Amino acid sequence: KVLPGPRQKFRAFAFAAMTQQVHPVAPCESSPNAKMKEKAAQIRKSFQRPKFWVMGFGWCLAACAGAANVIAFKSWNLYASHVTGSTSAMAFRLEGYHQGEYGSESLKEACLLVFSFLCGAYACGLLIDKNQVHFGGKAFYGLALVLNSSLLTSAAFIPGRLLPVCLVAAACGLQNAMCTSHFGAIIRTTHVTGTMTDIGSTFGRISMIYLRKGCRCSKLNDVERAEVGVDARKLAVLFGLWSFYFMGGLFGVYMENIIPGPPQRALLLPATFTGSVGLFYMACRQILKDYLKKLERERFEADLKEAHDVLAHMGNRLQDLERNDQSVVELDEEMGHMIEALHEVEADFENLVRTHSRILERTDSATSKPDKA
């Protein structure tokens, strides 16, 4: 679990303080400059790029969804994860049904695809009650992945047209709801409409900043550099999702031609991946939980060391700038911000300790009840 806010806040102020070693504070620096740096620090902490293993897992899920969607279309001439298209088809076919152009089967088909996707997302909400990824907790990520694999495997062997594609749609809804949000970025792994929207708008914002500065022949200020940096990190995550979805679809098309039997047998490939990962997570959940706790302890130790170094650096800066009242005031304000952030980190650490103590108490009480019986 990654604590949102305090750690990022401290790192931002620590970075601002340490960079003053390269760019010393000028005697005539004004308070608007300090406010701009503070605003830039807030922008930087608004988005933290997920860890590489988290991004890799999300990209692989997007590839599985891309393969499943293509295989569904090749097998039954229906897209499983296109809820927007299915909803439009509901309106289109309802009008055609009233005009006598379509039978009730076409309308039923579109309605069941949307309903199946909804049921899959609903099942995920029952198993995973958090909007953000939190491995090692009470959420049943392993069971959700195994259920996703079971739905795809069933669709690969069940005869007919409507039932198997509805199972694929339910699997897509379940997978899509597994990770709706992560570190400030909206993550959708079964369709890329929103992903392409975010890529276009983010790239447009970056371009506008450079165009505006190019017309004025001026350099980027701290806030603009922070905005460009945050948007660039978002682009890396989003473009990876789109690329893996595309490659998954391409892989699914070729595998559907290679694997013997009906085209839907190719669904066994994404089913194997999600099922294997789900079983591995269920088997190694405690090991993973202990590993994440170890990482959390190491991060706290690194934060404390960083805090010690930054505070020592700021103390030396204050001694060097005792004659400059304005600089001392501004550095004192930054020191206040860092101390506040340290207090927040300390409070979060205390909350973690209390939570861990409550878990141990519940475990002890649960094990003591059978003994008493």
C-alpha positions in Angstrom: 0.0 0.0 0.0 1.3 3.5 -0.9 0.4 6.3 1.4 -1.0 9.2 -0.6 0.0 12.7 0.3 2.5 13.0 3.2 5.4 11.2 1.7 5.0 12.9 -1.7 4.6 16.2 0.1 7.8 15.7 2.0 9.7 14.5 -1.1 8.6 17.6 -3.0 9.8 20.0 -0.3 12.9 18.0 0.2 13.7 18.2 -3.5 13.0 22.0 -3.5 15.4 22.4 -0.6 18.2 20.3 -2.0 18.1 22.0 -5.4 18.9 25.3 -3.6 22.4 23.9 -3.3 22.8 24.3 -7.1 20.7 27.5 -7.3 21.3 29.5 -4.2 18.6 31.8 -3.0 19.2 35.3 -4.2 19.1 38.1 -1.6 16.3 39.9 -3.6 14.2 36.7 -4.2 10.5 37.7 -3.8 7.8 35.7 -2.0 5.9 35.1 -5.3 8.9 32.9 -6.3 8.5 30.8 -3.2 4.7 30.5 -3.8 5.4 29.3 -7.4 7.8 26.7 -6.1 5.3 25.5 -3.5 2.6 25.3 -6.3 5.0 23.3 -8.5 5.7 20.9 -5.6 1.9 20.4 -5.2 1.6 19.7 -8.9 4.4 17.1 -8.8 2.8 15.2 -5.9 -0.6 15.1 -7.7 0.5 12.1 -9.7 3.0 9.4 -8.9 3.9 7.0 -11.6 3.0 3.4 -10.6 5.7 1.0 -9.9 7.0 -0.9 -13.0 5.6 -4.2 -11.8 2.2 -2.6 -11.3 2.3 -1.0 -14.8 3.5 -4.3 -16.3 0.6 -6.2 -14.7 -1.9 -3.6 -15.9 -0.4 -3.7 -19.4 -0.6 -7.5 -19.6 -4.3 -7.4 -18.5 -4.9 -4.9 -21.3 -3.3 -7.3 -23.8 -5.5 -10.1 -22.5 -8.6 -8.0 -23.0 -7.5 -7.0 -26.5 -7.0 -10.6 -27.4 -10.4 -11.7 -25.9 -12.3 -8.9 -27.7 -10.8 -9.7 -31.1 -11.4 -13.4 -30.6 -15.0 -12.8 -29.7 -15.5 -10.8 -32.9 -13.8 -13.4 -35.0 -15.9 -16.2 -33.4 -19.4 -14.6 -33.0 -19.1 -11.3 -34.9 -19.7 -9.4 -31.7 -17.4 -7.3 -29.6 -17.5 -8.2 -25.9 -16.1 -5.1 -24.2 -17.7 -2.3 -26.4 -20.4 -1.2 -24.0 -20.7 2.1 -25.8 -21.4 0.4 -29.1 -23.7 -2.1 -27.5 -25.7 0.7 -25.8 -26.0 2.5 -29.2 -27.1 -0.8 -30.7 -29.8 -1.1 -28.1 -31.3 2.3 -29.2 -30.8 1.4 -32.9 -32.3 -2.0 -32.7 -35.2 -0.8 -30.5 -36.2 1.6 -33.2 -35.7 -1.1 -35.9 -37.9 -3.5 -33.8 -40.7 -1.0 -33.7 -40.4 -0.4 -37.4 -40.3 -4.2 -38.1 -36.8 -4.1 -39.5 -35.3 -6.3 -36.7 -36.5 -9.1 -34.6 -36.5 -9.3 -30.8 -33.3 -11.4 -30.9 -31.1 -8.4 -32.1 -32.4 -6.2 -29.3 -32.0 -9.0 -26.8 -28.4 -9.6 -27.9 -27.4 -5.9 -27.3 -29.1 -5.7 -24.0 -27.5 -9.0 -22.7 -24.0 -7.8 -23.7 -24.4 -4.6 -21.6 -26.0 -6.5 -18.7 -23.3 -9.2 -18.7 -20.5 -6.5 -18.6 -22.4 -4.9 -15.7 -22.7 -8.2 -13.8 -19.0 -8.8 -14.2 -18.2 -5.4 -12.7 -20.7 -6.0 -9.9 -19.0 -9.3 -9.1 -15.7 -7.5 -8.9 -17.2 -4.9 -6.5 -18.3 -7.7 -4.2 -14.8 -9.2 -4.2 -12.7 -6.0 -4.2 -14.1 -3.1 -2.2 -11.3 -0.6 -2.9 -10.9 1.8 -5.8 -7.2 1.6 -5.6 -4.8 -1.3 -5.9 -4.0 -2.7 -2.5 -2.3 -6.1 -2.7 -1.9 -8.1 0.5 -5.1 -6.8 2.1 -8.5 -8.3 2.4 -9.4 -7.8 -1.3 -9.8 -11.1 -3.2 -7.6 -10.2 -6.2 -6.7 -13.9 -6.7 -10.3 -15.1 -6.7 -11.3 -12.3 -9.1 -8.5 -13.3 -11.6 -9.5 -17.0 -11.3 -13.1 -16.1 -11.9 -12.1 -14.1 -14.9 -10.2 -17.2 -16.2 -13.1 -19.4 -15.5 -15.5 -17.2 -17.6 -13.1 -17.1 -20.5 -12.5 -20.9 -20.4 -16.2 -21.6 -20.3 -16.8 -19.3 -23.3 -14.1 -21.3 -25.2 -16.0 -24.5 -24.9 -19.7 -23.6 -24.6 -21.5 -24.0 -28.0 -23.8 -21.4 -29.4 -23.4 -17.7 -30.0 -25.0 -15.5 -27.4 -24.1 -17.3 -24.1 -20.3 -17.5 -24.7 -20.0 -13.9 -25.9 -21.9 -12.8 -22.8 -19.4 -14.8 -20.6 -16.6 -12.9 -22.3 -18.4 -9.6 -21.7 -18.8 -10.5 -18.0 -15.1 -11.4 -17.8 -14.2 -8.0 -19.4 -16.4 -6.2 -16.9 -14.8 -8.1 -14.0 -11.3 -7.3 -15.2 -12.1 -3.7 -16.0 -13.4 -3.0 -12.4 -10.3 -4.6 -10.8 -8.3 -1.4 -10.9 -10.4 1.7 -11.7 -7.9 4.1 -10.2 -4.2 4.1 -9.4 -2.1 7.0 -8.2 -4.2 9.7 -9.9 -4.5 8.1 -13.3 -7.7 6.5 -14.5 -6.9 2.9 -15.5 -9.2 1.0 -17.9 -7.8 -2.3 -19.2 -10.6 -3.6 -21.5 -11.2 -0.6 -23.8 -9.1 2.3 -25.0 -11.6 5.0 -25.8 -10.9 6.9 -22.6 -7.2 6.1 -22.8 -6.9 7.7 -26.3 -8.9 10.7 -25.0 -6.5 11.1 -22.1 -3.5 10.7 -24.4 -4.8 13.4 -26.8 -5.8 15.9 -24.1 -2.5 15.4 -22.2 -0.4 15.8 -25.3 -2.4 18.9 -26.2 -1.7 20.5 -22.8 2.0 19.8 -23.2 2.0 21.2 -26.7 0.1 24.3 -25.6 2.7 25.1 -22.9 5.6 24.9 -25.3 3.7 26.9 -28.0 2.8 29.6 -25.5 6.4 29.9 -24.3 7.8 29.7 -27.9 5.7 32.6 -29.0 7.0 34.7 -26.1 10.6 33.4 -26.5 10.7 32.6 -22.8 11.8 29.6 -20.7 9.4 27.4 -18.7 8.9 28.5 -15.1 8.7 26.0 -12.2 5.0 25.5 -12.4 5.1 24.8 -16.1 8.0 22.4 -15.8 6.1 20.5 -13.1 3.0 20.3 -15.3 5.0 19.0 -18.2 6.7 16.4 -16.0 3.4 15.1 -14.5 1.7 15.0 -18.0 4.7 13.1 -19.4 4.5 10.5 -16.7 0.8 10.1 -17.4 1.5 9.7 -21.1 4.0 6.8 -20.4 1.3 4.9 -18.5 -1.5 5.6 -20.9 0.4 4.9 -24.1 1.6 1.6 -22.6 -2.0 0.6 -22.0 -3.0 1.4 -25.6 0.0 -0.3 -27.1 -0.5 -3.5 -25.1 -4.2 -3.6 -25.9 -3.3 -3.3 -29.6 -0.6 -6.0 -29.4 -3.0 -8.3 -27.5 -5.5 -7.9 -30.3 -2.9 -8.7 -32.9 -1.7 -11.7 -31.0 -5.3 -13.0 -30.6 -5.9 -12.8 -34.3 -2.8 -14.8 -35.2 -3.3 -17.3 -32.4 -7.0 -17.8 -33.5 -5.6 -18.9 -36.9 -2.9 -21.2 -35.4 -4.8 -23.0 -32.6 -6.7 -26.0 -33.9 -10.5 -26.2 -33.4 -13.1 -23.5 -33.3 -11.8 -19.9 -33.2 -13.0 -19.4 -29.6 -10.5 -21.9 -28.4 -7.9 -19.1 -28.5 -9.6 -17.6 -25.5 -7.7 -20.2 -23.5 -4.5 -18.1 -23.9 -5.7 -15.0 -21.9 -7.6 -17.4 -19.6 -4.3 -19.2 -18.8 -2.6 -16.0 -18.0 -5.2 -14.6 -15.6 -5.8 -18.0 -14.0 -2.1 -18.6 -13.4 -1.6 -15.1 -11.9 -4.7 -15.5 -9.7 -3.6 -18.9 -8.4 -0.1 -17.7 -7.8 -1.4 -14.7 -5.8 -3.7 -16.9 -3.7 -0.9 -19.3 -3.0 1.7 -16.7 -2.2 -0.5 -14.0 -0.7 1.1 -14.1 2.7 4.6 -14.0 1.2 3.7 -11.1 -0.9 2.1 -9.4 2.1 5.3 -9.8 4.1 7.4 -8.5 1.2 5.2 -5.4 0.8 5.6 -4.8 4.6 9.3 -5.0 4.2 9.3 -2.5 1.4 7.1 -0.2 3.5 9.6 -0.4 6.4 12.5 0.3 4.0 10.6 3.3 2.6 10.1 4.7 6.1 13.8 4.3 6.9 14.7 6.0 3.6 12.3 8.9 4.4 13.8 9.3 7.9 17.4 9.4 6.5 16.3 11.8 3.8 14.6 14.0 6.5 17.8 14.0 8.5 19.9 15.0 5.5 17.5 17.7 4.4 17.2 19.2 7.9 20.9 19.2 8.3 21.3 21.0 5.0 18.7 23.6 5.9 20.5 24.2 9.2 23.7 24.9 7.4 21.8 27.2 4.9 20.3 29.2 7.8 23.7 29.7 9.4 25.2 30.9 6.1 22.3 33.3 5.4 21.9 34.8 8.9 22.5 38.3 7.5 19.8 38.1 4.9 16.5 38.6 6.7 14.3 37.9 3.6 16.1 34.7 2.7 15.9 33.5 6.3 12.1 34.2 6.4 11.6 32.2 3.2 13.7 29.3 4.3 11.9 29.3 7.7 8.6 29.0 5.8 9.9 26.0 3.8 11.2 24.5 7.1 7.7 24.8 8.5 6.2 23.0 5.6 8.7 20.2 5.9 8.1 19.8 9.6 4.4 19.7 9.0 4.9 17.0 6.4 7.1 15.0 8.8 4.4 15.1 11.4 1.9 13.8 8.8 4.3 10.9 8.0 4.7 10.2 11.7 0.9 10.1 12.1 0.5 7.7 9.2 3.2 5.5 10.7 1.3 5.5 14.0 -1.9 4.6 12.2 -0.1 1.7 10.5 1.2 0.4 13.9 -2.3 0.7 15.5 -3.9 -1.1 12.5 -1.3 -3.9 12.7 -1.9 -4.2 16.5 -5.6 -4.5 16.0 -5.1 -7.3 13.4 -2.8 -9.2 15.8 -5.4 -8.8 18.6 -8.2 -10.2 16.3 -5.9 -13.1 15.2 -5.1 -13.9 18.9 -8.7 -13.8 19.9 -9.8 -16.0 17.0 -7.2 -18.6 17.8 -7.9 -18.5 21.5 -11.7 -19.2 21.0 -11.1 -22.8 19.7 -8.7 -23.4 22.5 -11.3 -22.4 25.1 -13.9 -24.6 23.4 
